Amino acid sequence: MAIRLALLAEQGLFRESLARLLAAEPDFHLLRDVASGPELLQELRGEQVDLVLLDLDGDDQFYTAFMAGARAAGYTGYFLVVAGHADAALAAEALREGASGIFLKSGSSANLLHAIRMVASGEVWVTKELVRSLAERVPRLGGHRDPSLTAREQAILRGLIEGMTNKKIASSNGISESAVKATVRRLYAKTGVHRRSRLVRLALEGSLPPAAREAHSRSR
């Protein structure tokens, strides 16, 4: 089944170029490409859209209002934000507000198409230029640190954000692969999620659910 897409971008040349790129892919169905948020909100009420591609250039705040409006209108699909520059704070905010991916315009067309497919399948996509910056935003123990996670759990989370394999995470932290797997299982239990992509999303957002804190408290 084709991935049903909608594109929101104010800049005409960029929107037209991207629309042509998307329309050329056999597994994509570009339903709408518009310059106006309100216009697309009206369309989303009557269309079954899997993914909305949002151009972040222009007003940095419009996308938050748009995503909230889309959810209020009943939209249940995904958002992929396309940004002109690597801003970790802005990327984290977009993820907190409901985006499932951040892609930089400096990236290649092939990578953008791959990112769209990944996000449409339920995964989280963050362009490599932002990964390490976002990983550093994961709360650490001590000072302003979050007591809901142990030092090892936070180290494993940062490895997951950076896209490391279990083997690489184990090597980087001087532990066994079985220890990494066991830690990931504990993170699932604490957060109530059961997929790496969702775990990564929570870490990038910096928002662990209350259940994680409660589970940690009971285990002390």
SVG drawing of the C-alpha trace seen along z (x, -y; Angstrom):
<svg xmlns="http://www.w3.org/2000/svg" viewBox="-14 -33 49 45">
<polyline fill="none" stroke="black" stroke-width="0.4" points="0.0,0.0 1.3,-3.5 2.3,-5.9 -0.2,-8.8 1.6,-12.1 0.8,-15.8 3.3,-18.5 3.2,-21.9 5.9,-24.4 5.6,-28.2 8.4,-28.5 7.1,-27.9 10.2,-26.7 11.1,-24.3 7.6,-23.0 7.4,-22.4 10.8,-20.7 9.9,-18.4 6.5,-17.6 8.1,-16.4 10.5,-14.3 7.7,-12.7 5.4,-12.2 8.2,-10.2 8.3,-7.5 6.0,-4.5 5.3,-3.8 4.3,-7.4 0.9,-9.0 1.2,-12.8 -2.4,-13.9 -1.7,-17.6 1.1,-20.1 0.1,-23.5 1.7,-26.7 -0.9,-27.4 -1.4,-25.6 -5.1,-26.4 -5.6,-25.2 -4.0,-21.8 -5.9,-21.5 -9.1,-21.6 -7.8,-19.0 -6.8,-16.6 -10.3,-16.5 -11.4,-14.7 -8.3,-12.8 -6.6,-9.7 -3.0,-10.9 -0.2,-8.7 2.5,-11.4 2.7,-15.2 6.0,-16.7 6.5,-20.1 8.9,-22.8 10.2,-24.4 11.7,-27.5 9.8,-30.7 7.9,-31.0 9.5,-28.6 6.3,-28.5 3.8,-27.7 4.5,-24.0 3.6,-23.5 0.2,-25.1 -0.3,-23.2 0.5,-19.8 -1.9,-20.5 -4.6,-21.6 -4.1,-18.5 -4.5,-16.3 -7.6,-18.2 -9.0,-17.7 -8.6,-13.9 -5.3,-13.4 -3.6,-10.2 -0.6,-10.0 3.0,-11.1 4.9,-14.4 8.3,-14.7 9.9,-18.2 12.3,-19.5 14.6,-22.2 17.2,-24.5 19.7,-24.3 20.8,-22.0 19.2,-23.4 19.0,-20.8 16.7,-22.8 14.2,-23.4 14.5,-19.7 13.8,-18.6 10.7,-20.9 9.4,-19.5 9.7,-16.0 7.9,-16.9 5.1,-18.5 4.5,-15.4 7.0,-15.2 8.4,-11.7 11.4,-12.9 13.8,-15.8 15.5,-16.1 17.9,-18.8 17.7,-20.4 21.4,-19.8 20.7,-16.1 20.4,-14.2 17.2,-13.4 17.8,-9.7 18.1,-10.1 14.9,-12.2 13.0,-9.4 14.5,-6.9 13.5,-9.1 9.9,-9.4 9.6,-5.6 11.1,-5.1 8.8,-7.6 5.8,-6.2 6.6,-2.7 6.5,-4.0 10.2,-4.6 11.9,-7.8 14.3,-9.6 16.8,-12.2 19.4,-13.5 22.9,-12.6 24.0,-16.2 21.5,-16.5 21.9,-13.0 24.9,-13.7 23.5,-17.1 20.2,-15.6 21.9,-12.7 23.7,-15.2 20.2,-16.5 19.4,-13.1 19.3,-13.8 22.3,-12.7 22.8,-11.6 23.9,-14.3 23.2,-18.0 20.1,-18.4 20.1,-14.7 17.0,-12.6 16.8,-10.0 14.4,-7.8 17.3,-6.2 20.6,-4.7 23.9,-5.8 24.0,-2.6 20.5,-3.1 21.2,-6.6 24.4,-5.5 22.5,-2.8 19.8,-5.4 22.5,-7.7 23.8,-4.7 20.4,-3.9 19.9,-7.5 23.2,-7.5 22.0,-4.4 24.6,-2.0 24.1,1.7 24.1,3.7 27.6,4.8 28.9,1.2 27.0,0.0 28.6,2.9 32.1,2.1 31.7,-1.6 30.6,-1.0 32.8,1.9 29.9,4.3 28.6,7.5 25.9,7.5 23.7,9.5 24.0,6.7 22.9,4.2 19.9,6.4 19.0,6.7 19.2,2.9 17.0,2.3 14.4,4.7 14.6,2.7 14.0,-0.5 11.0,1.1 9.6,2.0 10.2,-1.4 8.8,-3.4 6.0,-1.1 7.1,-1.0 8.2,2.1 10.0,0.7 13.4,-0.9 12.0,-3.6 9.5,-4.7 12.3,-4.5 14.5,-6.7 11.6,-9.2 11.1,-9.5 14.8,-10.0 15.0,-12.7 11.9,-14.4 13.5,-14.3 10.1,-13.2 10.0,-9.9 6.5,-8.9 5.5,-8.9 5.5,-5.1 9.3,-5.2 9.8,-7.3 7.4,-5.2 9.0,-2.0 12.4,-3.3 11.1,-4.5 9.6,-1.1 12.9,0.6 15.0,-1.5"/>
</svg>
